[in-house]
Amino acid sequence: MARKSPIPGMSFSWKRALGITQAKQKIARETGIPLTKSGLERKIGRTILNALFGKK
């Protein structure tokens, strides 16, 4: 069972504390390639559709 914080709305993320989240966001912005699963799926799907039907 997940341990709840005593203060509502308060949570701790070790990835944010170490700066991993910010580094990933910076890489994604600079390369134009999303690093999340859903973002990557959207980008690949859009690329395939544009290749098949062309941009309008």
C-alpha angles and dihedrals in degrees: 000000000000116000113238125220114245090231116064113238093021120117137154127227118189090197091058091044091055093044096245093128093052092047092052091049091051093050092048092051094047096046097036089228116119116227097205120093094237093044092051092048090052092049094048092047092049091048092051093048092048090050092050101041102019127229117293 
